[in-house]
Amino acid sequence: MHELAVCEAIADTVRDRASGRIPARVQVRIGYMRQVVPESLVFSWEMVTAGTDLEGCLLDVDYVPAVAACRICGEQTTLETPILLCGACDSADVELISGEEFQLKSFDVADV
């Protein structure tokens, strides 16, 4: 389960950037092609933060669908599987325009 390692990296980054403040909520953007299961990520976040300074901090996941633009017919396809094919003409000559995101978007600190 690589979601656990992802959460550890997010927690480390938040701690570094929070400069001693206590985060109440963390927002991340994760693209479909990153093969991260949002429910597993939230579950892993709760495990990683339990008993730490981040316990109770909510993880808000913005799951970004994978969208490919076809260079042949010009159509855009939201991918249902991680196979890069145009949904209109079945061409493999596509460009991925979203779905590879992996961003710590923001975090809110608690009022003390």
N, CA, C and O atoms as a MOPAC input file, in Angstrom:
PM7 MOZYME 1SCF
protein

 N      0.85100 1    -1.17300 1     0.00000 1
 C      0.00000 1     0.00000 1     0.00000 1
 C      0.89600 1     1.23600 1     0.00000 1
 O      1.41800 1     1.63800 1     1.04000 1
 N      1.06700 1     1.83200 1    -1.17900 1
 C      1.93300 1     3.00000 1    -1.25400 1
 C      1.26300 1     4.25900 1    -0.72000 1
 O      1.92800 1     5.28100 1    -0.55000 1
 N     -0.02600 1     4.20700 1    -0.45500 1
 C     -0.71500 1     5.35400 1     0.13400 1
 C     -0.11600 1     5.72900 1     1.48900 1
 O     -0.10900 1     6.90200 1     1.86300 1
 N      0.38200 1     4.74400 1     2.21700 1
 C      1.00600 1     5.00300 1     3.51400 1
 C      2.26200 1     5.86600 1     3.34100 1
 O      2.46800 1     6.83000 1     4.07800 1
 N      3.08600 1     5.51200 1     2.37300 1
 C      4.30300 1     6.29200 1     2.09700 1
 C      3.94700 1     7.69200 1     1.59900 1
 O      4.61700 1     8.66600 1     1.94400 1
 N      2.89400 1     7.79100 1     0.79000 1
 C      2.44500 1     9.09200 1     0.29700 1
 C      2.03000 1     9.97000 1     1.47400 1
 O      2.38400 1    11.14700 1     1.52900 1
 N      1.28800 1     9.40300 1     2.40400 1
 C      0.83300 1    10.17000 1     3.57500 1
 C      1.99500 1    10.59700 1     4.45800 1
 O      1.99200 1    11.70300 1     4.99900 1
 N      2.98200 1     9.73400 1     4.60700 1
 C      4.15500 1    10.10700 1     5.39500 1
 C      4.86800 1    11.28900 1     4.75600 1
 O      5.32200 1    12.19500 1     5.45500 1
 N      4.96800 1    11.28200 1     3.42800 1
 C      5.61200 1    12.39600 1     2.72200 1
 C      4.79700 1    13.68100 1     2.87200 1
 O      5.36100 1    14.75500 1     3.08200 1
 N      3.48300 1    13.57100 1     2.76600 1
 C      2.61800 1    14.74300 1     2.94200 1
 C      2.76800 1    15.29400 1     4.36000 1
 O      2.91900 1    16.50100 1     4.54400 1
 N      2.72700 1    14.42100 1     5.35100 1
 C      2.85000 1    14.85300 1     6.75500 1
 C      4.18800 1    15.54200 1     6.99400 1
 O      4.23800 1    16.58000 1     7.65300 1
 N      5.26300 1    14.98400 1     6.47100 1
 C      6.58800 1    15.59700 1     6.64600 1
 C      6.63200 1    16.98800 1     6.01400 1
 O      7.16900 1    17.92600 1     6.60300 1
 N      6.07100 1    17.11400 1     4.82400 1
 C      6.06600 1    18.40300 1     4.13400 1
 C      5.23400 1    19.42400 1     4.89400 1
 O      5.64500 1    20.57500 1     5.04500 1
 N      4.06300 1    19.00700 1     5.37300 1
 C      3.19600 1    19.91800 1     6.13200 1
 C      3.90200 1    20.38700 1     7.39500 1
 O      3.86200 1    21.57200 1     7.72600 1
 N      4.54900 1    19.46700 1     8.10200 1
 C      5.27200 1    19.85400 1     9.32800 1
 C      6.35800 1    20.87900 1     9.01000 1
 O      6.51600 1    21.86600 1     9.72900 1
 N      7.10300 1    20.64600 1     7.93700 1
 C      8.17100 1    21.57500 1     7.55300 1
 C      7.61800 1    22.95500 1     7.24100 1
 O      8.19600 1    23.96500 1     7.64200 1
 N      6.51200 1    23.00100 1     6.53400 1
 C      5.95100 1    24.28100 1     6.08400 1
 C      5.11100 1    24.97800 1     7.14200 1
 O      4.93200 1    26.19500 1     7.08800 1
 N      4.59500 1    24.22600 1     8.09800 1
 C      3.72700 1    24.82400 1     9.12500 1
 C      4.50400 1    25.63600 1    10.14900 1
 O      3.91200 1    26.43300 1    10.87700 1
 N      5.79600 1    25.45400 1    10.21900 1
 C      6.65700 1    26.22500 1    11.11800 1
 C      6.14700 1    26.25200 1    12.55100 1
 O      6.07700 1    27.31100 1    13.17400 1
 N      5.79200 1    25.08100 1    13.07000 1
 C      5.35800 1    24.97800 1    14.46000 1
 C      3.87800 1    25.21900 1    14.68000 1
 O      3.36900 1    24.94400 1    15.76700 1
 N      3.17400 1    25.72300 1    13.67900 1
 C      1.71800 1    25.89800 1    13.80800 1
 C      1.03900 1    24.54100 1    13.64000 1
 O      1.62100 1    23.62100 1    13.06700 1
 N     -0.17200 1    24.41900 1    14.13200 1
 C     -0.90300 1    23.14700 1    14.07900 1
 C     -1.89800 1    23.17600 1    12.91300 1
 O     -2.86600 1    23.93500 1    12.95000 1
 N     -1.67200 1    22.36200 1    11.88600 1
 C     -2.61600 1    22.31200 1    10.76500 1
 C     -3.92900 1    21.64100 1    11.16700 1
 O     -3.92800 1    20.63200 1    11.87200 1
 N     -5.04600 1    22.20900 1    10.71200 1
 C     -6.36900 1    21.63800 1    10.96600 1
 C     -6.86900 1    20.85200 1     9.75300 1
 O     -7.64100 1    19.90300 1     9.89100 1
 N     -6.41600 1    21.26100 1     8.55900 1
 C     -6.85700 1    20.60900 1     7.33300 1
 C     -5.76800 1    20.74000 1     6.28000 1
 O     -5.13200 1    21.78600 1     6.15200 1
 N     -5.56300 1    19.66100 1     5.52500 1
 C     -4.59000 1    19.64100 1     4.44200 1
 C     -5.33800 1    19.30000 1     3.15500 1
 O     -6.11100 1    18.34400 1     3.11500 1
 N     -5.10400 1    20.08600 1     2.11000 1
 C     -5.72900 1    19.83100 1     0.81800 1
 C     -4.66300 1    19.35300 1    -0.17000 1
 O     -3.61700 1    19.98200 1    -0.33500 1
 N     -4.95500 1    18.22600 1    -0.82200 1
 C     -4.04500 1    17.69000 1    -1.83600 1
 C     -4.81600 1    17.44500 1    -3.12900 1
 O     -6.01900 1    17.18600 1    -3.11000 1
 N     -4.10600 1    17.53100 1    -4.25100 1
 C     -4.65100 1    17.18800 1    -5.57000 1
 C     -3.87400 1    15.98100 1    -6.06400 1
 O     -2.65100 1    16.02100 1    -6.19800 1
 N     -4.60900 1    14.90400 1    -6.33500 1
 C     -3.99000 1    13.66400 1    -6.77800 1
 C     -4.65100 1    13.25000 1    -8.09500 1
 O     -5.87000 1    13.09600 1    -8.16200 1
 N     -3.84700 1    13.07300 1    -9.12900 1
 C     -4.35700 1    12.66400 1   -10.42600 1
 C     -4.59400 1    11.15900 1   -10.50800 1
 O     -3.93500 1    10.36800 1    -9.83200 1
 N     -5.54300 1    10.79000 1   -11.34400 1
 C     -5.92800 1     9.39600 1   -11.54600 1
 C     -4.73700 1     8.52100 1   -11.93600 1
 O     -4.64300 1     7.37700 1   -11.49000 1
 N     -3.84200 1     9.03500 1   -12.74800 1
 C     -2.70900 1     8.23800 1   -13.22600 1
 C     -1.69600 1     7.94600 1   -12.12300 1
 O     -0.80200 1     7.12200 1   -12.32000 1
 N     -1.81100 1     8.58700 1   -10.99200 1
 C     -0.91800 1     8.31700 1    -9.85600 1
 C     -1.28500 1     7.01700 1    -9.14400 1
 O     -0.55800 1     6.55400 1    -8.26500 1
 N     -2.42100 1     6.43300 1    -9.53200 1
 C     -2.85500 1     5.14500 1    -8.99000 1
 C     -2.95800 1     5.16500 1    -7.46400 1
 O     -2.49900 1     4.25000 1    -6.78100 1
 N     -3.56700 1     6.22400 1    -6.95400 1
 C     -3.81200 1     6.36300 1    -5.52200 1
 C     -5.31100 1     6.23800 1    -5.29700 1
 O     -6.09600 1     6.90500 1    -5.97000 1
 N     -5.70700 1     5.40400 1    -4.37300 1
 C     -7.12000 1     5.22200 1    -4.03600 1
 C     -7.45800 1     6.24200 1    -2.94100 1
 O     -6.90500 1     6.17200 1    -1.84300 1
 N     -8.36500 1     7.19400 1    -3.23300 1
 C     -8.64700 1     8.26000 1    -2.25800 1
 C     -9.04700 1     7.74400 1    -0.87700 1
 O     -8.59300 1     8.27800 1     0.13500 1
 N     -9.88900 1     6.71300 1    -0.82500 1
 C    -10.31500 1     6.18400 1     0.47100 1
 C     -9.13700 1     5.59600 1     1.24100 1
 O     -9.04500 1     5.75500 1     2.45800 1
 N     -8.24200 1     4.92100 1     0.53500 1
 C     -7.04300 1     4.35900 1     1.17200 1
 C     -6.11500 1     5.46800 1     1.65100 1
 O     -5.46200 1     5.34300 1     2.68700 1
 N     -6.06300 1     6.55700 1     0.88100 1
 C     -5.21800 1     7.67800 1     1.26700 1
 C     -5.72000 1     8.30000 1     2.57100 1
 O     -4.93200 1     8.58900 1     3.47000 1
 N     -7.03000 1     8.50200 1     2.66700 1
 C     -7.60700 1     9.08300 1     3.88600 1
 C     -7.40400 1     8.14000 1     5.06800 1
 O     -7.05700 1     8.58600 1     6.16200 1
 N     -7.61500 1     6.85300 1     4.86000 1
 C     -7.39500 1     5.86300 1     5.92200 1
 C     -5.92700 1     5.86800 1     6.36800 1
 O     -5.63300 1     5.84200 1     7.56300 1
 N     -5.02000 1     5.90300 1     5.40000 1
 C     -3.58700 1     5.93300 1     5.71900 1
 C     -3.20800 1     7.20900 1     6.45800 1
 O     -2.36900 1     7.18600 1     7.35900 1
 N     -3.83300 1     8.32800 1     6.07200 1
 C     -3.57300 1     9.60400 1     6.73600 1
 C     -3.92700 1     9.51100 1     8.22000 1
 O     -3.18300 1     9.99100 1     9.07500 1
 N     -5.05800 1     8.89300 1     8.51100 1
 C     -5.47100 1     8.74100 1     9.90700 1
 C     -4.48200 1     7.87000 1    10.67300 1
 O     -4.19500 1     8.13800 1    11.84000 1
 N     -3.96300 1     6.83700 1    10.03100 1
 C     -2.96700 1     5.97000 1    10.68100 1
 C     -1.65700 1     6.71400 1    10.92300 1
 O     -1.07300 1     6.62300 1    12.00300 1
 N     -1.19800 1     7.45600 1     9.90400 1
 C      0.08800 1     8.16000 1     9.99200 1
 C      0.04600 1     9.27700 1    11.02200 1
 O      1.03900 1     9.53500 1    11.70200 1
 N     -1.10100 1     9.94400 1    11.14100 1
 C     -1.17700 1    11.10300 1    12.04600 1
 C     -1.62300 1    10.75100 1    13.45800 1
 O     -1.50700 1    11.58400 1    14.35700 1
 N     -2.12800 1     9.54500 1    13.67700 1
 C     -2.58800 1     9.13800 1    15.01000 1
 C     -1.44700 1     9.23600 1    16.01700 1
 O     -0.35400 1     8.71900 1    15.78700 1
 N     -1.71300 1     9.90000 1    17.12400 1
 C     -0.72000 1    10.02800 1    18.17500 1
 C      0.38900 1    11.02800 1    17.88000 1
 O      1.39400 1    11.06400 1    18.59000 1
 N      0.21700 1    11.84100 1    16.83700 1
 C      1.23100 1    12.83700 1    16.48800 1
 C      0.64600 1    14.23500 1    16.61900 1
 O     -0.52000 1    14.40300 1    16.97800 1
 N      1.46000 1    15.22000 1    16.32800 1
 C      0.99400 1    16.60500 1    16.34500 1
 C     -0.05300 1    16.87500 1    15.26100 1
 O     -0.73400 1    17.90000 1    15.31000 1
 N     -0.19300 1    15.97800 1    14.28900 1
 C     -1.16900 1    16.14300 1    13.21300 1
 C     -2.47000 1    15.36300 1    13.45600 1
 O     -3.36100 1    15.35800 1    12.60700 1
 N     -2.57200 1    14.71100 1    14.61000 1
 C     -3.79300 1    13.95300 1    14.89800 1
 C     -5.00200 1    14.88100 1    14.86600 1
 O     -4.98000 1    15.96100 1    15.45500 1
 N     -6.04400 1    14.45900 1    14.18500 1
 C     -7.25100 1    15.26200 1    14.04000 1
 C     -7.23700 1    16.18000 1    12.83600 1
 O     -8.26400 1    16.76200 1    12.48700 1
 N     -6.08900 1    16.31800 1    12.20000 1
 C     -5.97800 1    17.12200 1    10.98900 1
 C     -6.66900 1    16.37200 1     9.85000 1
 O     -6.37100 1    15.20400 1     9.59800 1
 N     -7.58700 1    17.04300 1     9.16700 1
 C     -8.33200 1    16.41600 1     8.07600 1
 C     -7.52900 1    16.45300 1     6.78400 1
 O     -6.82900 1    17.42400 1     6.49800 1
 N     -7.64300 1    15.38200 1     6.00900 1
 C     -7.02900 1    15.33100 1     4.69100 1
 C     -8.14600 1    15.45700 1     3.66600 1
 O     -9.03200 1    14.60500 1     3.59500 1
 N     -8.10200 1    16.51200 1     2.87900 1
 C     -9.09600 1    16.78100 1     1.84400 1
 C     -8.46100 1    16.44600 1     0.49700 1
 O     -7.51200 1    17.10700 1     0.07400 1
 N     -8.98700 1    15.41400 1    -0.17900 1
 C     -8.40100 1    14.93300 1    -1.42500 1
 C     -9.23800 1    15.39000 1    -2.61700 1
 O    -10.42200 1    15.07100 1    -2.72300 1
 N     -8.60300 1    16.13800 1    -3.50200 1
 C     -9.20500 1    16.52200 1    -4.77400 1
 C     -8.66100 1    15.53600 1    -5.80100 1
 O     -7.50300 1    15.63400 1    -6.20800 1
 N     -9.49000 1    14.59100 1    -6.21700 1
 C     -9.08000 1    13.52600 1    -7.12800 1
 C     -9.31100 1    14.00100 1    -8.55700 1
 O    -10.45400 1    14.22600 1    -8.95500 1
 N     -8.23900 1    14.15700 1    -9.33600 1
 C     -8.30200 1    14.72800 1   -10.67600 1
 C     -8.38800 1    13.61000 1   -11.71300 1
 O     -7.50900 1    12.75000 1   -11.76700 1
 N     -9.43700 1    13.61400 1   -12.53800 1
 C     -9.55000 1    12.56600 1   -13.55600 1
 C     -8.46700 1    12.70700 1   -14.62000 1
 O     -7.93700 1    13.79500 1   -14.85000 1
 N     -8.15000 1    11.59300 1   -15.26000 1
 C     -7.19200 1    11.60300 1   -16.36200 1
 C     -7.94000 1    11.95400 1   -17.64600 1
 O     -8.91400 1    11.29600 1   -18.01000 1
 N     -7.47600 1    12.98700 1   -18.31700 1
 C     -8.07500 1    13.40400 1   -19.58000 1
 C     -6.97600 1    13.43100 1   -20.63100 1
 O     -5.90900 1    14.01200 1   -20.43200 1
 N     -7.27100 1    12.77800 1   -21.76900 1
 C     -6.32400 1    12.72600 1   -22.87900 1
 C     -6.91200 1    13.46500 1   -24.07300 1
 O     -8.10100 1    13.34200 1   -24.36800 1
 N     -6.06600 1    14.23400 1   -24.76100 1
 C     -6.46800 1    14.92800 1   -25.98300 1
 C     -5.84800 1    14.19000 1   -27.16700 1
 O     -4.64700 1    13.92100 1   -27.18800 1
 N     -6.68200 1    13.87100 1   -28.14500 1
 C     -6.22900 1    13.12800 1   -29.32200 1
 C     -5.58600 1    14.07500 1   -30.33300 1
 O     -6.16600 1    15.10100 1   -30.69000 1
 N     -4.40200 1    13.72800 1   -30.78200 1
 C     -3.71000 1    14.53300 1   -31.79100 1
 C     -4.24200 1    14.24500 1   -33.20000 1
 O     -3.94900 1    14.99800 1   -34.12900 1
 N     -5.00300 1    13.19100 1   -33.37000 1
 C     -5.54200 1    12.81900 1   -34.67400 1
 C     -6.89900 1    13.47500 1   -34.92000 1
 O     -7.07600 1    14.19400 1   -35.90300 1
 N     -7.86500 1    13.22400 1   -34.01400 1
 C     -9.22200 1    13.73600 1   -34.24400 1
 C     -9.57200 1    14.95800 1   -33.39400 1
 O    -10.59100 1    15.60500 1   -33.63700 1
 N     -8.73900 1    15.28300 1   -32.39900 1
 C     -8.96400 1    16.46600 1   -31.58300 1
 C     -9.89800 1    16.27000 1   -30.40000 1
 O    -10.09600 1    17.20500 1   -29.62400 1
 N    -10.47000 1    15.10300 1   -30.23900 1
 C    -11.38500 1    14.84700 1   -29.12600 1
 C    -10.63400 1    14.72900 1   -27.80300 1
 O     -9.45800 1    14.36500 1   -27.76800 1
 N    -11.33200 1    15.04100 1   -26.72600 1
 C    -10.79900 1    14.83000 1   -25.38400 1
 C    -11.56000 1    13.68200 1   -24.74500 1
 O    -12.78500 1    13.60400 1   -24.83900 1
 N    -10.82300 1    12.79300 1   -24.09400 1
 C    -11.41000 1    11.60700 1   -23.48600 1
 C    -11.04000 1    11.55500 1   -22.01300 1
 O     -9.86500 1    11.66600 1   -21.66300 1
 N    -12.04100 1    11.38500 1   -21.14400 1
 C    -11.77400 1    11.10400 1   -19.74500 1
 C    -11.55800 1     9.60300 1   -19.64200 1
 O    -12.44700 1     8.81700 1   -19.97000 1
 N    -10.39100 1     9.21400 1   -19.19100 1
 C    -10.00500 1     7.80700 1   -19.18300 1
 C    -10.66000 1     7.05400 1   -18.03300 1
 O    -10.65900 1     7.51500 1   -16.89200 1
 N    -11.20900 1     5.90900 1   -18.34600 1
 C    -11.79900 1     5.02400 1   -17.34400 1
 C    -10.76400 1     4.02700 1   -16.82500 1
 O    -10.89600 1     3.50400 1   -15.71900 1
 N     -9.74200 1     3.76900 1   -17.62600 1
 C     -8.63800 1     2.87600 1   -17.26300 1
 C     -7.33600 1     3.61000 1   -17.57200 1
 O     -7.34500 1     4.57300 1   -18.33900 1
 N     -6.23300 1     3.18100 1   -17.00100 1
 C     -4.96200 1     3.87800 1   -17.26700 1
 C     -4.33600 1     3.47600 1   -18.60800 1
 O     -3.13200 1     3.23100 1   -18.69200 1
 N     -5.16000 1     3.41200 1   -19.64100 1
 C     -4.69900 1     3.09400 1   -20.99500 1
 C     -4.90600 1     4.33600 1   -21.84100 1
 O     -6.02500 1     4.83500 1   -21.95800 1
 N     -3.83100 1     4.83700 1   -22.43000 1
 C     -3.88900 1     6.08700 1   -23.18100 1
 C     -4.35300 1     5.85000 1   -24.61400 1
 O     -3.54600 1     5.65100 1   -25.52200 1
 N     -5.66900 1     5.87700 1   -24.79200 1
 C     -6.28800 1     5.74900 1   -26.11200 1
 C     -7.40300 1     6.77400 1   -26.23600 1
 O     -8.07500 1     7.10500 1   -25.25800 1
 N     -7.59000 1     7.27300 1   -27.45500 1
 C     -8.69200 1     8.18600 1   -27.72300 1
 C    -10.00000 1     7.40400 1   -27.66400 1
 O    -10.11400 1     6.32600 1   -28.24800 1
 N    -10.97300 1     7.94600 1   -26.96300 1
 C    -12.27400 1     7.29500 1   -26.85600 1
 C    -13.10400 1     7.41900 1   -28.12400 1
 O    -14.07400 1     6.68100 1   -28.29800 1
 N    -12.73800 1     8.34400 1   -29.01800 1
 C    -13.50400 1     8.54800 1   -30.24600 1
 C    -12.96600 1     7.72200 1   -31.41100 1
 O    -13.73900 1     7.10200 1   -32.14200 1
 N    -11.63400 1     7.71100 1   -31.58900 1
 C    -11.06200 1     7.03800 1   -32.77400 1
 C    -10.08400 1     5.92000 1   -32.43200 1
 O     -9.50700 1     5.31100 1   -33.33300 1
 N     -9.89000 1     5.64100 1   -31.14500 1
 C     -8.98500 1     4.59000 1   -30.65300 1
 C     -7.50300 1     4.82600 1   -30.95900 1
 O     -6.69400 1     3.90500 1   -30.85000 1
 N     -7.15100 1     6.04100 1   -31.33500 1
 C     -5.75500 1     6.35200 1   -31.60600 1
 C     -4.95800 1     6.37100 1   -30.29900 1
 O     -5.45800 1     6.77100 1   -29.24800 1
 N     -3.70600 1     5.92500 1   -30.39900 1
 C     -2.80100 1     6.00600 1   -29.25300 1
 C     -1.97900 1     7.29300 1   -29.29900 1
 O     -1.13700 1     7.52500 1   -28.43200 1
 N     -2.22000 1     8.12200 1   -30.30300 1
 C     -1.49900 1     9.38600 1   -30.44400 1
 C     -2.23700 1    10.45900 1   -29.65000 1
 O     -2.90300 1    11.32900 1   -30.21100 1
 N     -2.10100 1    10.37100 1   -28.33100 1
 C     -2.80400 1    11.27600 1   -27.42900 1
 C     -1.82300 1    11.96200 1   -26.49400 1
 O     -0.70800 1    11.49000 1   -26.26800 1
 N     -2.26400 1    13.07100 1   -25.96800 1
 C     -1.48900 1    13.81200 1   -24.97100 1
 C     -2.30400 1    13.85400 1   -23.69100 1
 O     -3.47700 1    14.22900 1   -23.70900 1
 N     -1.69400 1    13.47400 1   -22.59000 1
 C     -2.36300 1    13.52100 1   -21.29900 1
 C     -2.39100 1    14.97500 1   -20.82800 1
 O     -1.34400 1    15.59300 1   -20.63700 1
 N     -3.60500 1    15.51600 1   -20.64200 1
 C     -3.70500 1    16.92400 1   -20.23900 1
 C     -4.06600 1    17.09300 1   -18.76700 1
 O     -3.93900 1    18.19100 1   -18.22400 1
 N     -4.51100 1    16.03000 1   -18.11800 1
 C     -4.68100 1    16.04100 1   -16.66600 1
 C     -4.66700 1    14.60900 1   -16.17300 1
 O     -4.89900 1    13.66500 1   -16.92800 1
 N     -4.39100 1    14.47300 1   -14.89100 1
 C     -4.38900 1    13.14700 1   -14.28200 1
 C     -3.05300 1    12.74100 1   -13.69600 1
 O     -2.95400 1    11.69800 1   -13.04900 1
 N     -2.02100 1    13.54500 1   -13.91200 1
 C     -0.71100 1    13.23400 1   -13.32800 1
 C     -0.38700 1    14.10200 1   -12.11600 1
 O      0.72100 1    14.03800 1   -11.58400 1
 N     -1.33800 1    14.90300 1   -11.68400 1
 C     -1.11200 1    15.82800 1   -10.57300 1
 C     -0.75800 1    15.09200 1    -9.28700 1
 O     -1.26700 1    14.00900 1    -9.00100 1
 N      0.10800 1    15.70300 1    -8.54300 1
 C      0.41800 1    15.28000 1    -7.17700 1
 C      0.87800 1    16.54000 1    -6.46600 1
 O      2.05900 1    16.88900 1    -6.48800 1
 N     -0.07400 1    17.21600 1    -5.83600 1
 C      0.22400 1    18.51000 1    -5.25900 1
 C     -0.30500 1    18.63000 1    -3.83000 1
 O     -1.41000 1    18.19100 1    -3.51300 1
 N      0.50400 1    19.22600 1    -3.00000 1
 C      0.02500 1    19.70300 1    -1.70500 1
 C     -0.51400 1    21.08400 1    -2.00300 1
 O      0.24500 1    22.04400 1    -2.14400 1
 N     -1.83000 1    21.18000 1    -2.10000 1
 C     -2.47100 1    22.41600 1    -2.55100 1
 C     -2.40400 1    23.49300 1    -1.47700 1
 O     -1.98900 1    24.62200 1    -1.74200 1
 N     -2.81500 1    23.13600 1    -0.26100 1
 C     -2.80000 1    24.10800 1     0.83000 1
 C     -3.02700 1    23.40100 1     2.15100 1
 O     -3.36000 1    22.21600 1     2.19000 1
 N     -2.84200 1    24.13800 1     3.22400 1
 C     -3.25600 1    23.64000 1     4.52800 1
 C     -3.69700 1    24.82300 1     5.38100 1
 O     -3.17500 1    25.93200 1     5.27100 1
 N     -4.66400 1    24.54700 1     6.22300 1
 C     -5.20200 1    25.55600 1     7.12800 1
 C     -4.70200 1    25.25800 1     8.52400 1
 O     -4.72600 1    24.10700 1     8.96100 1
 N     -4.25200 1    26.27400 1     9.22400 1
 C     -3.79100 1    26.07000 1    10.58300 1
 C     -4.92300 1    26.38300 1    11.55900 1
 O     -5.76200 1    27.24700 1    11.30600 1
 N     -4.92800 1    25.66900 1    12.66600 1
 C     -5.95300 1    25.84000 1    13.68200 1
 C     -5.73900 1    27.13800 1    14.44100 1
 O     -4.60700 1    27.58000 1    14.64100 1
 N     -6.83400 1    27.73600 1    14.85700 1
 C     -6.73100 1    28.91400 1    15.71600 1
 C     -6.31400 1    28.44400 1    17.10400 1
 O     -6.86800 1    27.48700 1    17.64600 1
 N     -5.33300 1    29.13000 1    17.66200 1
 C     -4.84100 1    28.74300 1    18.98200 1
 C     -5.27900 1    29.76400 1    19.99700 1
 O     -4.97000 1    29.63000 1    21.18100 1

